[in-house]
């Protein structure tokens, strides 16, 4: 099933490492507010941040809505109805072609969620790298069948569905033999940490045996980073140039600057996960540093020869080239065989005691013997 995502990643040029990594999708949605210029600016911003894909939503008001559709958030002073808002979000076919070409030029996968059969047909002509099925469309069999007919990989969001509905949609995709990734999503804007549902990633992977991911609406980078540590293969986040911009999704979006930070974090996490550490070998490699950072037993004060050592005579100080500090207690009760200066590192030859355990000889003295 890993090959399914590699199919989706086919345009991520030359690096097999990139192809194996988490697909980071910058979701513009309606953040462009109907401005074609701003939509193109988001393409550039997504590419500059290091995202793998830029994603829009394709709304054709007459095909998906009615004037009676209620507002999710009554944010607009210029749109009398939600239908009017969707109408204002429409781009022409040529404008969509331009956005896709721009994404291609910037090395981004071009994605857009269709919200009607007409929108799917339009995007089919424009050309998308795959289909992102929005949460509200999981039960729309006619739309699913229209998308599956193209044989393109499918990202299935699950924000409004229980498992039974997801099961049904996944079975439909499986029957069509189309590559699939299932995304955990919570339809809340913004989504609080208690409802992100990172636990669902493992549940989806076990239930469907396919790549899984997170469609995040928290407006922060934290769920995405956590999801990658749990093996998420797709990460979708809403983006905005600024949370002060007009529109309903600002609080649920990361800024383009935060998107860059998120991508850097994702790649950092991937490198950590791909590089298991052998703790024993790391300890051996740190041997030269031990001499600098560990401590040895030293005389706390000047001590004449013949002093029977007590705990208050001794201290642990750097460098770690003498008797290790961990053996300080063994020296209590030993007798000095020569005078010691304050802060002098003790060596085996400096003390005697019947039955005293053999103590390591400092490298300095080894060198002298050589």
N, C-alpha and C positions, 0 to 999 in steps of 0.2 A: 504493500500500500504506500510505502515511501515513494515509489516511482510515480504515484499519482501527483504528488506535489512537484516532483521534478518536471512532470509534464507542464504543470502550471508555471513553473519557473523557467521554461525553455528560453525565454528572451533575456534571462539574466546572464549575460554574455559569457565570460571566459573562465570563471572560477568554479571549480567543483565544490570548494568549501562554501561559497556563497549559495550554491544550489542546494546544499545540505542543510542550510540554516533556516531559522524561522522566517517566514514570509511576513514582512512588516508592511501593512496596508495603511496608507494615510487616507482616511475617510473625510472627503470634503463635504459630502452631502449637500446641504443648502447654504453652506457658509459663504458661497459666492453671491448670495442674495439676488440672483438673476443677472448679475453683471458678467458678461463674457470675459472682459478684461481681467476681472478679479479671479475668475475661474482659471484663466491661464497663469495668473500669478501664483495660484496654489500649486499648479503643476511644477513650476520652477522651485517653489519653496519645499515641496515634498522631495524633489530630486536633491536639492541642496542639503536637506536634512539626512539623506541617506536611505530613505524609504525604498522598498522594492516595488511598490505599486501605488498608484493614485486612484482613488475610487470616488465616483459621483453617484447621484441618484437621478434616474430619468423619469420625470413626471410628465404625463400628457393629461391635463386636467379633465378634458371631456371623456377620456377613456377610463379614468380611475375614480373620479369623484363626482359628487353632486353638490349643488349649492347648499344642501342641508347638512353637509359634513361639519361637525363641530370642531372648534379649535382644541388642540391639545394644550397649548399655552396661548392665551390671548395677548400676543406680544406686539402685533402690528398695528400701526396707526394709518397705514396706507392701503391695506387690503381689507375690503369690507367683509369678505368671507374667506374661509380656508381654500375654497375652490379658486378664488381670485389669486390667492397666494401661489397655489400650484401653477396657475396659468402664467404668473409672472416668472416662475422658475424655469419655464420651457426654453429650450434652445432648438434651433432649426437643425435639420440633418447635416447641413454643411458645417454649422458651428460645432456639432458633435464630432464630425470628421476632423476638424481642425484641432480639437482638444486631444483626440486620439493620436494624431500625427505629432503634436507637441510632446505628448508622453513618450512616444517612440523615440523622438529625437533626444529626450533626456534620459533614455535608458530605463523608463518606468513601464511596468505592466499597466495597461489601461483597463479599468473595471468600472462598471456602473450597475446599480441595482435597478431592474425594470419593475414598474408597478402596474403594468397592464400588458396585455398581449401586443398592443400597438407599440408600446415602448420596447418590448422584447424584439419585435420585428425591426424597429429602427436600429437598435443596438447591434442586431445581427448584421445589418448592412454596414454599419460603421466599423465593426470588428472589435471584439473584446477578447481578452486573454482567457477569460472564464466567466462564470456566472456567480454573482453573490446574491443569494436569495434572502431578502429581508425577513425579519421575524414575523411580520404580519402576513407574509405570503406562503408560509410553510404548508398551510392547508389548502392552497389554491392549486388544485390538481391540473386545471387547464394550463395555467402558467408554467407549472413544473414540466408538464409534458412538452410544451413549446420550447422550453430551455433545453430539455434533455435531447430533443431532436437534433440539436446542433452538435452533440457529442463533446462539447467543451467541459472541462472540469468544473465542479460545482462546490461553492462554499455555502453551507447551509447554516444560517443563524437560527437560534432557538429561544430567543428572548421572551416570546409570548406562548410557548408551547409546553405542555406536559409531555412525559415520555411516550405516551401512547401515540400522540400526534407526530412526534419525531420518528418513532418506530415506523409509522406508516409512510412518511416521506422518505426515509432512508431505504425502505424496502422498494419504493418506486424507483429511486435512483439506482439501486442495485440491479433491479430487473433490466434497466436500460444499459447497464454495464459502463456507466460513466464514472470517472474518478471523482472522489468525494472527500471533503473535509467537513466535520461538524464542529460548529463554534458554540461554546457556552456564551450566553448573553443574558443580561438582566435588563429589562426595559424600564429603566429609571434614569432620569436626566436631572442632576447627576446621580450616579449609582453610589450609595454609601458602601463602605468596606464590608459591612455585615452581609451585604447582598451580592457581592461579586461572584461568589460561588466557585472558588478555585477547586474545591473538592469534586466538582462536576466533571472536570477535565478527565480524571482517572475513570470516572463512571462511564463517560461517553466512549473513551478508548476501549474499555473492557466490553462495553455493550455492543459496539459497532465494528471494532477492529480496524479502524481507519484513522488517518491523521485527524487531530483535534486542535482546537485553538480557542482564543478568547476574543470576543468583540466587546470592547471595554467602553463604558460610558462614565467612568468615574471622574474624568477631567484631571487625572494625575498620571504619572508614569509608573506608580508602584505596582498596580495589578499586572501590568504587562511584564515587568521584570520578574515578578513572582511566578507568573505563568510560564515563562521560559525556563525557569529552574525546574518546573514540573513537567517539562517536555512539550510545551505547546509548539505546534509547527506553523501556526498562523496567528498573527496578532493584528487586530484592526483597532485603530483609535481614531476618534473624531479630532479634526485639527481646526484651528482658527488662527488668523493673524493676530488677533487680540480678543480677549474675553469682553472687551468693551464694545465690540462691533455689534451692529444690529442683527438680530436673529434669535431663534429659540434654543440653539444648541451650544451657545458659548460656555455655560457652566459645566457642560458634559464633555468639553473638548480640551485637548492640550494645545498650547501655543506651538507655532512652528519651531521656536527655539527649544521648547521642551521635547518636541518630536526628535530633534537632533540628539538631545541628551538620552532619550529613550533608545534610539537606534544604537548609539554608542554603548549604552548599558546592555542591550540585548547581545551585541556582538562580544562584549566583555564576558558576559555570563556563558555564552556558547563556548568561548575559548577555555574558560575554567572547567566546564563540564566535559570538554573533549580532552582534558589533560589531567588524568588522575595522578595523584602524588603518592610515591612510595615513601612512607615516613622514615623507614630505616635508611634508605638511600639519601634522603634529604639530611638526616642527622649526620651521616658520614661526610656529605658535601660541606656541612657547616663546621667541620673540624677546625679549619683555620680561624674562623670567627670565635670559636669557643675561647681561644686564648685571649681575645679582646674583651669578650662580654661576660665570661664566667669569672668566679673569684677563687682565690687561694687562701690558705691559712697563713696569717702573718702575726708577728709579735706586736701586740698592742702598744708595748713600751719596751725600752731597753731592758734586756734580761741578762744577768751574768750567767756564766757557765755553772752548771749544777742546780739550776732552778727547777723545782718540781712544778710542772705546769698546772695552773688552775684555769678555769674557764675565763676568768677576768684577765688573764695574760694574753688571750688570743682573740683575733678578729678575722673576718672574711673580707678580703679586698681584692680588687683587680690588680694585675692581670691574672688569668687562669693558668699560669705556667708552672705553678708549684703544686703542693699537696692540695687536692680539691677541697673546697669548703665543706663538702658533704662529710668529710672525715674529721672535722674539727673535734667532735666529742671523743674520738679515739686517742687524741693527743693529750687529753686531760689525764694527769698522773704520770706522764712521761717526764724524763729529766733531760735538760739541755746539756749537750757535751761541749758546747762552745758558747761564747757570748753572742747575743743576738741584738741587733740594733732595732729601734722602733720602726715598724712597717716593713721589716725584713721578711721575705717569703721563707717559710720553713721548708727544709728538705729532709729527706729520710736520714741523712747523715748528721743532722743537727740535733737529733734526740735519740734517747735509748730507753728501753723499758723491756723487761723480760716478757716475752709473749706478745709484743707489739706487732700488729699486722704489718706485712710488708707494704711500704708506701712507694708510690711512683716517684721516679727520679725526674726532676724537671728537665725539659729539653736543653736548657742552658748547660747543665752539668753533663748531659750526654755529649753535647758538642765539645766540652772541655776534654772529656775522656777520649773523644775521637782524635 
